[in-house]
Amino acid sequence: MSDLARCFWQDDVALPTAAMAPLPARVDVLVVGSGYTGLAAARETALAGRSTLVLDAGPLGGGCSSRNGGQVAFSIKPEHADLASRHGKAIADGIYREGLQAVADLRARATGGELECDWRDVGTVIGAHTRRHYESLVRWAERQPRGLEMPYEVVPEARLREAVDSPLYRGGVVFPNDAAVHPARLLIAMHRQAADAGAQLRDHCEVRAIARDGDELEVATAAGTVRARRVLVATNGYTGAFSPWHRRRVFPIGSYIAATEPLDPALVRRLIPQGRNLGDTRRVVIYVRPSPDGRRILFGGRAAAGETDIARCVPRLRAMLAQVFPALADAGITHAWMGFVGFTFDTLPHLGERDGVYHCIGYCGQGIPSATYYGRKAGLWMADRPGGESVLRNLPFPSRPYYAGRPWFLPPAVVAYRLLDRLGV
Ligand SMILES: Cc1cc2nc3c(=O)[nH]c(=O)nc-3n(C[C@H](O)[C@H](O)[C@H](O)COP(=O)(O)OP(=O)(O)OC[C@H]3O[C@@H](n4cnc5c(N)ncnc54)[C@H](O)[C@@H]3O)c2cc1C
């Protein structure tokens, strides 16, 4: 089983390395975390002439950014009406506008050749697992805010096979504007951009503490102390003890994913005829897509109530896949891996600053467009350059009383959600 514990995306590309010794004593900007967020920010601060150092506790990009599902979609979770009641209509509009812009910007940069990441305009189909969910999915698509809506196409059950051949669904909605990327290639392209702009990078160098010292911040790292004018916390679901304030506000959820063995491409085309991404209306999230060569199915989701070893999740992932595609019940699994996504209590990403320590975190499981977009904004903001404005800047960032960084509430929630999904409510 342990042979399976490897990430499919790293079969054909190697993550960048950067062991630099010794660390500089002082920089303008120190970025903690080298995923999409940290790299996007570092590129902007370096381009603006700020000396920039990116540190990662593990391999460069070794968090979620090299190992996700590669599905690009509008990534704002709360409904517009909910945001409007919490923050007012203007802010709700702004958040939706930026959510759409994040996808548009990434599409422009990927298809324009700036970021080589195997971009594919495949769209997403969301399957409804009961008739009631089909009706509410359609109503949800119809009540998108005027002028800020995603294009969509309702696919009734009778026509669903055009998008996905699964007995689980009673109809669905297609979002043709969504896309798929090779996540590790995107990470590598962003790393190259940050390095070319002049950012210094170092892997396997954990940040352990950040303390204010006069006009500067003193950052304790595994390789010594670095002084910085500004620090960016870009650690999302890996935010740990080095910053207790952020740790209380972004909580990690393990997302587990696997790839089948190479299948008959005709079978993959029959199951997902237009090569779309697939999700569904169940509370326990799943995400499915064909591999770029159209020979495998990649499928992931919340495969365990509590966090666990990836090898132990394979039987459940396999059962989840067989539920969607019974024809794959006996398909071999060649790769299985996981990562920690960062959730927030208001299910919004957060971009903010406290006493020279900036943060850009909390993409709630869908960070490809948001991390690349808000990471860039964070960098422009830190460099005092135009373009760093965002409606998210310094929105209240809630925590919960007594929450210190260990999401004890997740396992019972997952168990309850599974039950509700099974009951079809
Ligand atoms: C299995 C899986 C599937 C996913 N699928 C999708 C998808 O299909 N579509 C989508 O939009 N999103 C998806 N996501 C989420 C998406 O990958 C993330 O939201 C995004 O990559 C976050 O980027 P980031 O740069 O903010 O964080 P990350 O890429 O997670 O990087 C954070 C980095 O911070 C480093 N770090 C943490 N603490 C320290 C420290 N003290 N010192 C130094 N470094 C530190 C970590 O080592 C890590 O490299 C998925 C995630 C997973 C795990």
The ligand as an SDF file (V2000), in Angstrom:
LIG
                    3D

 53 58  0  0  0  0  0  0  0  0999 V2000
   -5.7550   17.1490   -2.4140 C   0  0  0  0  0  0  0  0  0  0  0  0
   -6.0730   18.5990   -2.7020 C   0  0  0  0  0  0  0  0  0  0  0  0
   -6.8640   18.9340   -3.7870 C   0  0  0  0  0  0  0  0  0  0  0  0
   -7.1670   20.2630   -4.0680 C   0  0  0  0  0  0  0  0  0  0  0  0
   -7.8500   20.5600   -5.2000 N   0  0  0  0  0  0  0  0  0  0  0  0
   -8.0600   21.8310   -5.5470 C   0  0  0  0  0  0  0  0  0  0  0  0
   -8.6840   22.1390   -6.7920 C   0  0  0  0  0  0  0  0  0  0  0  0
   -8.9980   21.2460   -7.5840 O   0  0  0  0  0  0  0  0  0  0  0  0
   -8.9260   23.4480   -7.0850 N   0  0  0  0  0  0  0  0  0  0  0  0
   -8.5520   24.4630   -6.2400 C   0  0  0  0  0  0  0  0  0  0  0  0
   -8.8000   25.6340   -6.5550 O   0  0  0  0  0  0  0  0  0  0  0  0
   -7.9120   24.1940   -5.0760 N   0  0  0  0  0  0  0  0  0  0  0  0
   -7.6470   22.9210   -4.7170 C   0  0  0  0  0  0  0  0  0  0  0  0
   -6.9790   22.6450   -3.5410 N   0  0  0  0  0  0  0  0  0  0  0  0
   -6.5600   23.7640   -2.6780 C   0  0  0  0  0  0  0  0  0  0  0  0
   -5.3440   24.5430   -3.2230 C   0  0  0  0  0  0  0  0  0  0  0  0
   -4.3330   23.6420   -3.6180 O   0  0  0  0  0  0  0  0  0  0  0  0
   -4.8290   25.4960   -2.1320 C   0  0  0  0  0  0  0  0  0  0  0  0
   -5.8850   26.3310   -1.7180 O   0  0  0  0  0  0  0  0  0  0  0  0
   -3.6790   26.3770   -2.6220 C   0  0  0  0  0  0  0  0  0  0  0  0
   -2.6680   25.6100   -3.2040 O   0  0  0  0  0  0  0  0  0  0  0  0
   -3.1240   27.1780   -1.4440 C   0  0  0  0  0  0  0  0  0  0  0  0
   -1.9130   27.7600   -1.8260 O   0  0  0  0  0  0  0  0  0  0  0  0
   -1.0160   28.4700   -0.7340 P   0  0  0  0  0  0  0  0  0  0  0  0
    0.1850   28.9660   -1.4070 O   0  0  0  0  0  0  0  0  0  0  0  0
   -1.8230   29.4870    0.0100 O   0  0  0  0  0  0  0  0  0  0  0  0
   -0.6880   27.3270    0.3340 O   0  0  0  0  0  0  0  0  0  0  0  0
    0.1910   25.9990    0.1920 P   0  0  0  0  0  0  0  0  0  0  0  0
    0.4620   25.6600   -1.2100 O   0  0  0  0  0  0  0  0  0  0  0  0
   -0.4540   24.9580    1.0360 O   0  0  0  0  0  0  0  0  0  0  0  0
    1.5820   26.4260    0.8030 O   0  0  0  0  0  0  0  0  0  0  0  0
    1.7650   26.7360    2.1620 C   0  0  0  0  0  0  0  0  0  0  0  0
    3.2490   26.5140    2.4590 C   0  0  0  0  0  0  0  0  0  0  0  0
    3.5710   27.0770    3.7320 O   0  0  0  0  0  0  0  0  0  0  0  0
    4.6490   26.3320    4.2310 C   0  0  0  0  0  0  0  0  0  0  0  0
    4.7990   26.5910    5.6690 N   0  0  0  0  0  0  0  0  0  0  0  0
    3.8960   26.3450    6.6400 C   0  0  0  0  0  0  0  0  0  0  0  0
    4.3970   26.7270    7.8400 N   0  0  0  0  0  0  0  0  0  0  0  0
    5.6340   27.2220    7.6060 C   0  0  0  0  0  0  0  0  0  0  0  0
    6.6430   27.7590    8.4540 C   0  0  0  0  0  0  0  0  0  0  0  0
    6.4770   27.8830    9.7720 N   0  0  0  0  0  0  0  0  0  0  0  0
    7.8090   28.1700    7.8890 N   0  0  0  0  0  0  0  0  0  0  0  0
    7.9970   28.0770    6.5510 C   0  0  0  0  0  0  0  0  0  0  0  0
    7.0510   27.5680    5.7110 N   0  0  0  0  0  0  0  0  0  0  0  0
    5.8970   27.1460    6.2350 C   0  0  0  0  0  0  0  0  0  0  0  0
    4.2680   24.8980    3.9120 C   0  0  0  0  0  0  0  0  0  0  0  0
    5.3810   24.0410    3.9620 O   0  0  0  0  0  0  0  0  0  0  0  0
    3.6590   25.0410    2.5180 C   0  0  0  0  0  0  0  0  0  0  0  0
    4.5950   24.7670    1.4900 O   0  0  0  0  0  0  0  0  0  0  0  0
   -6.6770   21.3120   -3.2180 C   0  0  0  0  0  0  0  0  0  0  0  0
   -5.8660   20.9750   -2.1240 C   0  0  0  0  0  0  0  0  0  0  0  0
   -5.5690   19.6350   -1.8640 C   0  0  0  0  0  0  0  0  0  0  0  0
   -4.7080   19.2890   -0.6950 C   0  0  0  0  0  0  0  0  0  0  0  0
  1  2  1  0
  2  3  1  0
  2 52  2  0
  3  4  2  0
  4  5  1  0
  4 50  1  0
  5  6  2  0
  6  7  1  0
  6 13  1  0
  7  8  2  0
  7  9  1  0
  9 10  1  0
 10 11  2  0
 10 12  1  0
 12 13  2  0
 13 14  1  0
 14 15  1  0
 14 50  1  0
 15 16  1  0
 16 17  1  0
 16 18  1  0
 18 19  1  0
 18 20  1  0
 20 21  1  0
 20 22  1  0
 22 23  1  0
 23 24  1  0
 24 25  2  0
 24 26  1  0
 24 27  1  0
 27 28  1  0
 28 29  2  0
 28 30  1  0
 28 31  1  0
 31 32  1  0
 32 33  1  0
 33 34  1  0
 33 48  1  0
 34 35  1  0
 35 36  1  0
 35 46  1  0
 36 37  1  0
 36 45  1  0
 37 38  2  0
 38 39  1  0
 39 40  1  0
 39 45  2  0
 40 41  1  0
 40 42  2  0
 42 43  1  0
 43 44  2  0
 44 45  1  0
 46 47  1  0
 46 48  1  0
 48 49  1  0
 50 51  2  0
 51 52  1  0
 52 53  1  0
M  END
$$$$
